[in-house]
Every structure is written in C-alpha cells, then in structure tokens.
C-alpha cells in the first residue's frame, strides 16, 4: 500500500510503497491500468473549499467564511489562486434586496476581490458563478485571468452582506490553485 505525505513546500508526494519511481515520481491512479505520473517535488493543484451559511442572524456587514466542517480556514501564505467558483446550495433569502460579495480580509483586504456583488434574486439553489473579482479576473470573467499569489500572510476569506439582512441560504466558494514552492 503506498504511503503519501503532504507538505506546503512539496505538495502531495509518495514516500513508500507500490507505485514509487526511483526518480521521485508518484503514480496517481491505478498502477496496473491507466495512471498519471506526478513529480514528487512539484506543486500540485489544490482546491480550497469555503462555506457560508445564512440564518436569521446574518446581518449586513463582513463575515468570515469557514471550512465545510465549520472550522476556521484561510487562503494559505504563498498560495497562488488561478480560478474560483461560487456554488449556491440553498437559495439565499431576505425580506429586502440583499446582496453578497466575496473577498479577503487579510493583507490584501479586498472585500469584493473574489466575487463582485450578486443580488438575492440570482442566488437560487444550484446556481454557480465564476469568480469575477479583481483577485482572480481581468476585465470580465471571460477576459484575461489574473493569478493572485498571497505572499505575506494567510488570508481570511469573507462574505459581505449588503443592503438588507439575509434570512437563509448556503453556498460554497471553491478556489483552485497551488502552493508556491517558496518565496521569491
């Protein structure tokens, strides 16, 4: 049975067991069938998943997102974001015309840097939006991509509820990227 290890500096790599090549390559998939080799000393793509759950207490203002299990989660230092999506699991509701934006609170402090304002009316169950904020996008979601490397500190991810309070709703923010192997 292969034994793998993950470190921020190296990403995921295999340390022992079947599928380990002497050149440090890791066999990903079925070694006896179609398999992909990943270099053990190279960064691997990762997905960070952040969760927001609205309730009657979801007032206007900026709030931290969490990991899906409710624990604290930030974008790690030296993580390079290459793409992002917001998935609405449960429709967002409000007695008024609430809006949400997604961004960061840390050193970059860009409250709408990941997802520019979306109105309650479009935040329906099963809706998915590509991140279109300045930290991940050019002039439009389909324009030139910006790849933001968070270089100084871990960055808390936040949702800003605007105009009116939210009553209910749940969504996941997915950030695709990789951990840079080191500082410049």
C-alpha positions in Angstrom: 0.0 0.0 0.0 1.5 3.4 -1.0 2.2 5.9 1.8 1.8 9.6 0.8 2.7 12.8 2.6 1.6 16.4 2.1 3.7 19.4 2.9 3.2 23.0 1.9 6.6 23.1 0.3 6.3 19.9 -1.8 2.6 19.3 -2.1 1.4 15.7 -2.2 4.2 13.1 -2.6 4.6 9.4 -2.2 7.2 8.3 0.4 6.9 4.5 0.2 5.0 1.5 -1.3 4.0 0.4 -4.7 4.0 3.0 -7.4 7.0 4.9 -6.3 9.5 5.5 -9.1 13.2 5.9 -8.1 13.1 9.4 -9.7 10.7 10.6 -7.1 7.6 10.3 -9.3 4.3 9.4 -7.8 1.8 7.1 -9.6 -1.6 8.6 -9.4 -4.5 6.2 -10.2 -4.4 2.5 -10.9 -0.8 1.4 -11.4 -1.8 -1.6 -13.4 -4.1 0.4 -15.7 -4.0 3.9 -16.9 -2.1 6.0 -14.5 -0.6 9.5 -14.3 2.8 10.3 -13.0 3.2 13.4 -10.8 6.7 14.6 -9.9 7.0 14.4 -6.2 8.9 17.6 -5.8 6.5 19.7 -7.9 3.4 21.8 -6.7 0.1 20.0 -7.2 -3.2 21.8 -8.0 -5.4 22.0 -4.9 -9.0 23.2 -4.3 -9.8 25.2 -1.2 -13.5 25.0 -0.2 -15.1 27.7 1.9 -18.7 27.6 3.3 -21.2 30.3 4.1 -24.5 29.5 5.9 -27.0 32.3 6.3 -29.6 32.4 9.1 -31.9 34.9 10.7 -28.8 36.4 12.4 -27.0 37.1 9.1 -26.8 40.8 9.3 -25.3 43.3 6.8 -21.6 43.6 7.0 -18.5 41.5 6.5 -18.3 37.9 7.9 -15.6 35.2 7.8 -16.3 32.1 5.7 -15.3 28.7 7.2 -14.3 25.2 6.0 -17.3 22.9 5.2 -17.0 21.4 8.7 -17.3 24.8 10.3 -13.6 25.1 11.3 -11.5 28.2 10.6 -10.0 28.3 7.1 -7.8 30.9 5.3 -6.0 31.1 2.0 -2.5 29.9 3.0 0.5 32.1 2.6 2.2 31.6 -0.8 -1.0 30.1 -2.3 -1.5 31.1 -6.0 -5.2 31.3 -7.0 -5.8 30.5 -10.6 -9.6 30.2 -10.7 -12.7 30.3 -8.4 -16.4 29.5 -8.4 -19.3 30.1 -6.0 -22.0 27.4 -5.8 -25.3 28.2 -4.2 -26.5 25.1 -2.4 -29.6 26.6 -0.7 -31.2 29.7 -2.1 -30.4 33.0 -0.3 -33.5 34.8 1.0 -34.1 38.2 2.5 -37.0 40.4 3.5 -35.4 43.1 1.3 -33.0 43.2 -1.6 -29.8 41.8 0.0 -26.6 41.4 -2.0 -23.4 39.4 -1.3 -19.8 39.9 -2.4 -16.9 37.6 -1.6 -13.3 38.6 -0.9 -10.5 38.7 1.6 -9.9 40.4 4.9 -6.1 40.0 5.4 -3.2 42.0 4.0 -4.9 42.2 0.6 -8.1 43.4 2.2 -10.3 43.2 -0.9 -13.9 42.5 0.2 -15.1 42.0 -3.4 -11.8 40.6 -4.8 -13.3 37.2 -5.5 -16.9 37.7 -6.4 -18.4 41.0 -7.3 -21.9 41.8 -5.9 -24.7 39.3 -6.6 -28.3 40.1 -5.8 -30.5 37.8 -3.8 -32.7 37.3 -6.9 -29.9 35.4 -8.7 -28.7 33.4 -5.7 -31.0 30.5 -6.3 -30.4 26.8 -5.4 -27.9 25.1 -7.8 -26.7 28.4 -9.3 -23.0 28.6 -9.9 -20.9 31.7 -10.7 -17.3 32.0 -11.8 -15.3 34.4 -9.6 -15.1 37.8 -11.3 -13.4 39.9 -8.7 -10.0 41.7 -9.2 -8.0 39.0 -7.3 -8.9 36.3 -9.9 -10.2 38.1 -13.0 -9.4 40.6 -15.6 -12.0 43.0 -17.0 -14.6 40.2 -17.2 -14.8 36.6 -16.1 -14.1 35.6 -19.7 -11.2 38.1 -20.1 -7.6 37.8 -19.1 -7.1 35.8 -15.9 -5.2 37.3 -13.0 -3.4 34.8 -10.8 -3.1 36.2 -7.3 -0.3 34.9 -5.1 -1.0 35.7 -1.4 2.6 36.3 -0.3 2.7 37.9 3.1 0.2 36.1 5.4 -2.7 33.7 5.5 -5.8 35.5 4.1 -9.2 35.0 5.8 -12.0 34.8 3.2 -15.1 36.8 3.8 -18.7 37.4 2.6 -20.1 40.9 2.7 -23.9 41.1 3.0 -25.1 44.4 1.7 -28.4 46.4 1.6 -30.5 44.1 3.8 -30.0 41.2 6.2 -30.2 37.6 4.9 -32.7 35.1 6.4 -31.4 31.9 4.9 -29.0 30.4 2.3 -25.9 28.3 1.9 -23.1 28.4 -0.5 -19.6 27.1 -1.2 -16.7 29.0 -2.6 -14.1 26.9 -4.4 -10.6 28.3 -5.1 -8.3 26.4 -7.4 -4.6 27.0 -7.2 -1.3 25.7 -5.9 1.1 26.2 -3.1 4.2 28.1 -4.4 7.3 26.1 -3.5 8.9 29.1 -1.8 9.4 32.8 -1.5 11.0 34.7 -4.5 
